[in-house]
Every structure is written in structure tokens, then in C-alpha cells.
Amino acid sequence: MQALMPEPQIYVERTLALIKPDVIDKEEEIEDIILRSGFTIVQKRKLQLSPEQCSNFYAEQYGKMFFPNLTAYMSSGPLVAMVLARHNAIAFWKELIGPSNSIRAKETHPDSLRAIYGTDDLRNAVHGSIKFSSAEREIRFMFPEVIIEPIPVGQAAKDYLNLYVNPTLLAGLTELCKQKPADPLVWFADWLIEHNPNKPRLRQQMTVEEP
């Protein structure tokens, strides 16, 4: 019997999202928007940070005029931390949440989360990592046990393409030729979604309640 090869893991970018204390009651609404926007919630926890922990999390902002108010606000109640995953997760999440100033967001990005749920520059509802290095640091801060997978390159990436991507594309194109649909692009897109061998799945979420 031929030994089965383990499925190689393809890298999907991750970012950190926070639902801030003043909109914790909107948690389900915001999560629904996140999922409908194509993200997978990989990990999730509810916790309350101390002012010292907030200072460490926002260490890059230390010394700025708003820093004391920021740490006081972020430690004022429970928040929800999530690791979100999808292609270009950092950029897509930044676009979804909008500008940091909620008043400006209401004018320039009225459909963004900060425009909908935020009230001002400080109480802007949600947090998002601004770049890859920030995302790595912030995910490890909120989820110390997390392992951030490396991007597969070279032979690992070629193996994945040869084993999974190329055969799937060939099967889909063959079926497309047989079916001859009226709108081939839409048909092929639907077929790929249905037959994707690495289709993302929402993992079971474990909420950790902490004082």
C-alpha cells in the first residue's frame, strides 16, 4: 500500500483584531461582519488587561500625548482578541476597520467598522495590526502559545502546486469544457469554491474568560 503523504500547509496571512471595551456588546455583530468579509477566526479570547499590560501592548505609542488616556481606556473593561486569517489579511482588515479617527472615518469610509461603531479618535471600536511585524508581535502578546507558520518557498511551494492546485485547476477546466455554461467565469469560480482542497474552515472557537 502506498504511504499517504501529509498535506502540505499553505501559508495564509494572519493579523490581530481587537474589539475594544466600549463596543463589547456589539461583539456578535462585528464578528458576523468579519466572517462575511472572508476572514477565518483562527483563535479568540475575551480578557481584561491591566494598565501595565496595555502599556506594554502599546509600547510603540509610549511618550505620545494620548498614551495615558489610551492605556486607561483599553484597561477600562473586557475586550475580545482574535487572530484573523485570509489572503492579505493585514491590508484587508485595515481597509475594513477604516481610519483611526472615527469622526474622519464617518466622512471618508462610512461603511468601515470604526465609522459604524466608533465615536472619536480614542474610542474607535476596533484595533488592527498596521504591518506584518506588528501583527506577529501583537498576536504573540495576546496568544503566547500561538505558532506563526513560515511562508513555504521553493520545493515546498512547488509540491503543493503539483499535488493540489494544478490537478484541481485541470479538473475544473475539463468540466467547464463539458458543461459549456452561459457564464464560464462565474461557473468556474463557483466550481473552485466547491472543490477547493484547502477550503478554509472556521475552527471551533474557545472563549477564555479572565478577570
C-alpha positions, 0 to 999 in steps of 0.5 A: 500500500502506498504511504499517504503523504501529509498535506502540505500547509499553505501559508495564509496571512494572519493579523490581530483584531481587537474589539475594544471595551466600549463596543463589547456588546456589539461583539456578535455583530462585528464578528458576523461582519468579519466572517462575511468579509472572508476572514477565518477566526483562527483563535479568540479570547475575551480578557481584561488587561491591566494598565501595565499590560496595555502599556506594554501592548502599546509600547510603540505609542509610549511618550505620545500625548494620548498614551495615558488616556489610551492605556486607561481606556483599553484597561477600562473593561473586557475586550475580545482578541482574535487572530484573523486569517485570509489572503492579505489579511493585514491590508484587508482588515485595515481597509475594513476597520477604516481610519483611526479617527472615527469622526474622519472615518464617518466622512471618508469610509462610512461603511468601515467598522470604526465609522459604524461603531466608533465615536472619536479618535480614542474610542474607535471600536476596533484595533488592527495590526498596521504591518506584518511585524506588528501583527506577529508581535501583537498576536504573540502578546495576546496568544503566547502559545500561538505558532506563526507558520513560515511562508513555504518557498521553493520545493515546498511551494512547488509540491503543493502546486503539483499535488493540489492546485494544478490537478484541481485547476485541470479538473475544473477546466475539463468540466467547464469544457463539458458543461459549456455554461452561459457564464464560464467565469462565474461557473468556474469560480463557483466550481473552485469554491466547491472543490477547493482542497484547502477550503478554509474552515472556521475552527471551533472557537474557545472563549477564555474568560479572565478577570 
